[in-house]
Amino acid sequence: MPANYKNFVDLIIKTKVAKFGKFILKSGKVSDVFFDFGQIYYGSDLFQLGKYYAEFIFNNSLYDVDVLFGPAYKGINIAIATSIALFDEYGVSIPFAYNRKTPKRHAEGGNFVGYPLSLAKSVLIVDDVFTDGGTKYEIINLLSQFKQLKIKGIVVGIDRQEVDKNGELYSEIFMKSTKIKLYSITTKEEVLSYDKQG
């Protein structure tokens, strides 16, 4: 468990990223909790979020990459905040890039914004939540057009620890099938346990 675990979960609870009720997830499953990183919109909170991701990345030696990639939409703010925090806290300057949901047809055009991925050889993906890996598979497929680009890993804020019909964690299935390491700052279980303690 990272040293910043409690402060990170404090931020999750304080900003109401964790919502309780009855929610249908993108995977189609019903859940009693939904994590919405779109609730982090104040500069002060975004600054803290970037620091927690940066600390995790630095402590796990994941900063030796050419670019940080934030999947649209929630991952965009995370990538920008993390890029700033890595430089501010550790003097590590890593550019960021992100994708558009809809390709731009005018001006610079294209699917991507930020550092040119055609120039990068390694990338670290940063995102909000891991559920069943659906959107992560989509991003891997999207980035596969850059044949020279190696994905060093994926860092998410929260792993929901969902399992398939056989009881196997989707995170384990994902790592087995993609050969890409998935890291999470915290888990659904830890957030719920911490909230009850508070």
N, C-alpha and C positions, 0 to 999 in steps of 0.2 A: 504494500500500500504506500503510495507516495506521501512525502512529508506534507504536501499541500492539501491532502485529502479533505480534512475537516473544513478548511477555508473554502475549498472549491464547492463542497456540498452546502456550506453556508450560503454561498452565492446562488446556488440552484434554488434553495428554499426561499431566500430573501426576494429574489426577482420573480418568483412564482413561475419559474421554468417548469416545475413539477405541478401538474394539474390533476386533481382527483375527481373521479366520477365514472362515467361509462363511455369509453371511446372505442371506435373501430379504427384499427391501425391500417396502414397501407397494405400490410400483409393480409388483411381481412380478419385478423384475430380481434377479439374483444378484450380490452384491458381496463383495469380500474385506475390506471395512472397513465398520463401522457406527458412527454417531455417536449416543451416548446422553447427552443433557444431563441426564437423570435422575440421573446419577452426581454431579452437583454438588449436594450436600446439606448441607455444612458452612457455617455462617454466614460464615466467613472466605473461603471460595471463592466463595460467592454474592455477597459484598460486592465481590470482585474482578471477577466476571462483570459485575455492574451497572456498575462503573466503565468497563470496556472498551466496553460498549454505549453508555454515556453519552458517552464521549469521541468515539466514532465519530459519534454523532448530533450532538453539538455541533460537531465539526469540519466536518461536512457541512451545517451549518445546517438540520437537520431538526427542530429543537425548537419551531418556531413552529406548534404544533398544540394543539388543545383537550384531547386525550386520547391516552394510549398504550394500545394494545390487545394483549393477550397471548392467543393462541388456546390453548384447553385441549388438552393439559395442560402440556406443556413451556414454552409461552409465558407461562404465568401467573407463574412465578417470575421469568422474565426481565423481564416488565413491571414487577413490583413492585420488583425490585432496581434496574432502570434508573431508575424514577421517583425512588427514594431517592438514587441516585448523581447524577442530574442536579441535584437540589437541593443535595446535600452538596458537589459539586465546582464547580458553576457558578451556583448560586443560582437555577436554573430550576425552577419548581414546576409539574409536569404531572401531573394525576391519571391513574389507570389504570383499566382495565376488562378483564373477561375473560368468556368464555362458559362455560356448563355443557354437558357432553355430553348430559345428560338434564335437561330442564326441571323446575324445582322446582314442586310442586303445592300446597305449603302455605306459611304465613308470607308472606314478601315475594314468593315465586313467581318465575316467569319464566326466561328463558334466560341472563340476564346478571347479573354482579356488579360492583360498583364504580361509577364515575362514570356517571350516566345518559346513555346515548348519544343520547337524544332531544334533549339540550341541547347536544350538540357539533356543530360544523360541519366540523371537520377531525380526522383521526385518523392516527397513525403505528402501523403494525402491527409488533410485534417478535416474532421466533420463533427457533427453534433452527437448523433445517436446510432447505435447498431441494433437492429431488430432481427431481421432474417437475412440481411445482406443484399436484399433486392437492388437497392440503389447503388450499393458498392460494386456489384457485378456490372451494372450499367456504366459506371464511371471507368472501371477497368477496361471495358469494351471500347469506350469513347477514347481513352488514352492509347489504346493499342495501335492507333493509326501512326503514332510516333514510334517507329520500330526500334530506335536507339534508346528509348526511354525505359529505365528500370524503376519499378515502384519499390522503394525501400521498405515501406510499411504504411499502415493506416492508423492514425490516432483519433479516437473518438472520446467525447466527454463521458458518455454513459453507455455501457453495454447492458441492454435489457435482459440478457441471459435467457432469451426465449429458446425453447426446444422444439424439435420436430415430433412427428407422431410416434417415433421410436424412443423419444426421450433424450436424443442427442442434441447438444448445444449447437445452435446455428453458427455461432462464432467458430466452433471447432470444425464444422462442416465447411465453412467458408475458407478457413486456412488450409484445410486438406485439399480442397478443390483448386484453389488459386495459387497455393504455395507462397502466399503473401501474409506476413505477420500482422495481426490485429492487436492493437494496444488500446486499453481504456483507462481513463483517469479514475473512474469509479464505476459502480454498477447500480442497477435498479435496486437490488437488495440492500446495498449500503446506504443509498439515499433514503429508502423507506425506513430502515433501522435508525438512521440518524435523526430523521424527522420525528419518530416516535420518542426518541430520547429527549429531543428538544421540547 
